[in-house]
């Protein structure tokens, strides 16, 4: 499935993500030379409808269209088929950001492709890795890391004061690359927001100019650790309109990256069938009772928490999760 090339295809800098399938045909790894031979690795369109990173990458490359790049760059354009349909992934496809080495997903052709990408890049000794994404809900721009080592935190800090440390879900791109270089996932706001494109493009440019990453921890970050992933069981019908088993609070997006008090209601129960929301720790254990309880037919928090990635997009909630619960990490 993987196409590996050493130059940008004609039309790459102008093509819309919805037409990228016509240009590339298949997931593609592009290597470009630069002044510094140690490459920066960038992945985008792992989710086909998250185009901010792709547009930011085009914007950055246009700046150097007639100039030599400051350093080499390797670009992985992921789920081109899903991009053609403007969806996260096609029916029957795995999530392209859950099948990298370390995945818990069953073996498949796509997972073997991601293994190949890692092996190819490991041989090139990348300077750093950036995975570009969008949120579907209202969130600030923030960076995510899978290691608390200084260079990883410094890379994330270049993008935002807000940094999230996570070790679950498994099989994500940043975790696979964290084994070979400083790696970060960038959450660039919602699709269609120009400030996300500009922010990501500036970050790419800044990172390409660096000779090295500082080896001390940044002192000016707000660091959070995800402690639970919240889902809704497949057999539970839910929505925001009062129908189904669970009605979600229509204002949940406003809770993202806010300290939410004990007793805050995330949803209401409409009948006796529903058992509530499910919370899973980093090891996949059901820890719902630790975080939620039912009070007056409402599902409420049992302790103060900070949620992230709440969305009103019911398809994304079903495909991925309702939100993550985080705790603040005190840094030295």
C-alpha positions in Angstrom: 0.0 0.0 0.0 2.8 2.4 0.8 4.2 4.7 -2.0 7.6 6.1 -1.2 8.9 9.0 -3.3 11.7 11.6 -3.2 10.0 14.7 -4.7 6.6 16.5 -4.4 4.2 15.4 -7.1 3.1 18.1 -9.5 0.0 19.8 -8.0 0.7 18.8 -4.4 0.9 22.4 -3.1 -2.5 23.3 -4.6 -4.6 20.1 -4.2 -7.5 20.1 -1.8 -7.4 17.2 0.7 -10.6 15.9 -0.8 -8.8 15.4 -4.1 -5.6 14.0 -2.7 -6.6 10.5 -3.6 -6.6 11.4 -7.3 -3.0 12.7 -6.9 -1.4 10.1 -4.7 -3.6 7.0 -5.1 -2.3 5.5 -1.9 -0.7 6.5 1.5 2.6 8.2 0.6 5.9 8.8 2.3 7.7 11.8 0.7 11.4 12.6 1.4 12.7 16.0 0.6 16.4 17.2 1.0 17.5 20.2 3.1 20.5 22.0 4.4 20.6 19.8 7.5 20.4 16.1 6.4 18.7 14.9 9.6 15.0 14.9 8.7 12.0 16.2 10.5 9.1 13.7 10.2 5.6 15.0 9.8 2.4 12.9 9.4 -1.0 14.3 8.4 -4.4 13.1 7.3 -4.2 10.0 9.5 -7.9 11.0 9.9 -9.2 11.9 6.5 -11.4 14.8 7.5 -8.8 16.6 9.6 -7.2 18.9 7.0 -5.6 21.7 9.0 -2.2 20.0 9.2 -2.3 19.3 5.5 -3.1 22.9 4.6 -0.4 24.1 7.1 2.1 21.8 5.5 1.3 23.2 2.0 1.6 26.7 3.3 5.0 26.0 4.8 6.3 24.3 1.6 5.1 27.1 -0.6 7.4 29.5 1.4 10.3 27.4 0.3 9.2 26.6 -3.2 12.2 28.4 -4.7 14.5 28.0 -1.7 16.4 25.1 -0.2 14.7 23.7 3.0 16.6 24.4 6.3 16.7 20.7 6.9 15.5 17.5 5.3 11.8 16.6 5.8 9.9 13.3 5.5 6.1 13.6 5.1 3.6 10.8 5.5 0.2 11.5 3.9 -2.1 8.9 5.6 -5.6 7.9 4.8 -6.1 9.4 1.3 -9.2 7.2 0.7 -10.9 8.7 3.8 -9.8 12.2 2.8 -11.5 11.7 -0.6 -14.7 11.2 1.3 -14.0 13.8 3.9 -14.5 11.3 6.8 -12.3 10.1 9.7 -12.0 6.6 8.2 -14.0 4.5 5.8 -16.5 1.9 7.0 -14.5 -1.3 7.6 -11.1 0.6 7.8 -9.1 0.8 11.0 -8.4 4.1 12.6 -5.0 5.2 11.1 -4.0 6.6 14.4 -4.6 3.4 16.4 -2.5 0.9 14.3 1.1 2.0 14.7 3.6 -0.3 16.4 2.4 -1.0 20.0 -1.2 -1.2 18.8 -3.8 -3.5 20.4 -5.6 -3.8 17.1 -5.5 -7.1 15.3 -2.9 -7.5 12.6 -3.9 -5.9 9.2 -2.3 -4.6 6.1 -2.5 -1.0 7.3 -0.7 -1.9 10.6 2.1 -3.5 8.6 2.3 -0.3 6.5 2.8 1.8 9.6 5.5 -0.6 10.8 7.3 0.0 7.5 7.1 3.7 7.9 8.6 3.5 11.3 11.4 1.2 10.1 12.2 3.5 7.1 12.4 6.6 9.3 14.3 4.9 12.1 17.1 4.3 9.6 17.1 8.0 8.8 17.5 9.0 12.5 14.8 11.7 12.5 15.4 14.9 14.4 11.8 15.0 15.7 8.3 13.8 14.8 5.1 15.9 14.4 1.6 14.4 14.0 -1.0 17.0 13.0 -4.6 16.7 14.0 -7.9 18.6 14.6 -10.4 18.5 17.4 -14.1 18.2 16.6 -15.1 20.0 19.8 -14.1 23.4 21.1 -10.6 23.1 22.6 -7.5 25.3 22.8 -4.5 24.5 20.6 -2.3 22.1 22.5 0.5 19.6 22.2 0.5 16.0 23.4 3.5 13.9 24.4 4.0 10.3 25.4 7.2 10.9 27.3 8.0 13.5 30.0 11.6 13.9 28.9 12.8 17.5 28.5 13.2 17.5 24.7 9.7 16.1 24.2 8.2 18.7 26.5 10.3 21.5 24.8 9.0 20.4 21.4 5.4 20.5 22.6 6.0 23.9 24.3 7.1 25.4 21.0 3.4 25.0 20.0 1.6 25.8 23.2 1.8 26.4 26.9 -0.8 23.7 27.3 0.7 20.2 27.1 -1.1 16.9 27.6 0.8 13.7 28.6 -0.9 10.4 27.7 -0.2 6.7 27.4 -3.6 5.6 26.2 -5.0 4.9 23.6 -2.4 2.5 22.2 -1.1 2.4 18.7 -0.9 6.1 18.1 1.8 7.6 15.8 3.4 9.8 18.5 4.0 6.8 20.8 5.6 4.8 18.0 8.0 7.6 17.1 8.7 8.5 20.7 10.8 5.4 20.8 13.2 6.9 18.2 13.1 10.7 18.6 11.2 13.5 20.3 7.6 13.2 19.2 4.5 15.3 19.6 0.9 15.3 18.5 -0.5 18.8 17.7 -4.2 19.5 18.2 -4.8 22.5 16.0 -8.4 23.4 16.8 -11.4 22.7 14.7 -11.4 22.2 10.9 -11.8 25.4 8.9 -10.3 27.7 11.5 -7.5 29.8 9.8 -5.6 30.4 13.1 -5.0 26.7 13.4 -3.5 26.6 9.9 -1.3 29.6 10.6 -0.2 28.3 14.0 0.7 24.9 12.7 2.6 26.3 9.7 4.6 28.6 11.9 5.4 25.7 14.2 6.7 23.6 11.3 8.9 26.5 10.1 10.3 27.1 13.6 11.1 23.4 14.2 12.8 23.1 10.8 15.1 26.0 11.8 16.3 24.4 15.0 19.7 22.8 15.4 18.7 21.0 18.6 16.0 20.9 21.3 16.9 22.1 24.8 17.7 19.3 27.3 16.0 20.9 30.3 12.3 20.9 31.1 10.4 24.1 30.2 9.2 26.0 33.2 6.2 27.8 31.7 3.9 25.0 30.7 0.5 23.9 32.0 1.0 20.1 32.0 -1.9 17.6 32.3 -2.1 13.8 32.4 -5.0 11.9 31.0 -6.1 9.4 33.6 -9.3 8.1 31.9 -10.9 7.8 28.5 -14.7 8.1 28.6 -16.9 6.1 26.2 -20.5 5.1 25.7 -21.3 1.5 25.4 -22.3 0.3 21.8 -25.7 -0.8 22.9 -26.6 2.5 24.5 -28.5 5.0 22.4 -27.5 8.6 23.1 -27.8 12.1 21.8 -28.5 15.7 22.7 -32.2 15.8 21.8 -33.8 14.0 24.7 -34.3 10.7 22.8 -32.5 7.4 23.5 -31.1 6.0 26.7 -28.8 8.9 27.6 -29.2 12.6 26.9 -25.8 14.4 26.9 -25.5 17.9 28.3 -25.6 20.3 25.4 -22.9 22.5 26.9 -20.3 19.8 27.4 -17.8 21.5 25.0 -17.5 24.4 27.4 -16.0 22.0 30.0 -12.9 21.3 27.9 -9.7 22.4 29.7 -11.7 23.8 32.6 -11.5 22.6 36.2 -14.9 20.9 36.6 -16.3 20.5 40.1 -17.5 17.4 41.8 -21.2 16.8 41.1 -21.2 18.3 37.6 -23.7 16.4 35.4 -22.4 15.1 32.0 -25.7 13.4 31.0 -29.2 12.4 32.1 -30.7 8.9 32.1 -34.0 8.6 30.2 -34.9 5.0 31.3 -33.7 2.2 33.4 -31.7 0.5 30.7 -28.7 2.7 30.7 -26.0 2.1 33.2 -24.0 5.3 32.6 -20.8 6.4 31.0 -17.7 4.1 30.9 -14.3 5.3 32.0 -11.2 3.3 31.2 -7.7 3.8 32.6 -4.4 3.5 30.7 -4.4 -0.3 31.2 -7.9 -0.7 29.8 -9.5 -1.3 33.2 -13.1 -0.2 33.7 -12.8 2.6 36.4 -16.3 4.1 35.9 -17.1 3.8 39.5 -14.1 5.9 40.4 -15.2 8.9 38.4 -19.0 8.7 37.9 -22.2 8.1 40.0 -25.9 8.5 39.3 -27.7 11.2 41.3 -31.3 12.0 40.6 -31.1 10.3 37.2 -28.1 12.3 36.2 -24.6 11.0 35.6 -22.3 13.2 37.7 -18.6 13.5 38.5 -17.5 12.0 41.8 -14.4 14.2 42.0 -13.1 17.4 40.4 -11.5 16.8 37.0 -10.5 18.6 33.9 -12.0 17.1 30.7 -10.7 17.5 27.2 -11.9 16.7 23.7 -15.6 16.8 24.5 -17.5 17.1 21.2 -21.2 17.3 20.1 -20.3 15.2 17.0 -22.1 11.9 17.8 -20.3 10.0 15.0 -16.9 10.9 16.5 -18.2 10.0 20.0 -19.2 6.6 18.7 -16.1 6.0 16.7 -13.6 7.3 19.3 -14.8 8.5 22.7 -16.9 11.1 24.5 -13.9 12.8 26.2 -10.8 12.3 28.3 -10.4 13.1 32.0 -7.2 14.8 33.1 -5.3 15.8 36.2 -2.8 18.6 36.5 0.9 17.6 36.8 3.1 19.7 39.0 6.5 20.2 37.4 9.7 21.1 39.2 
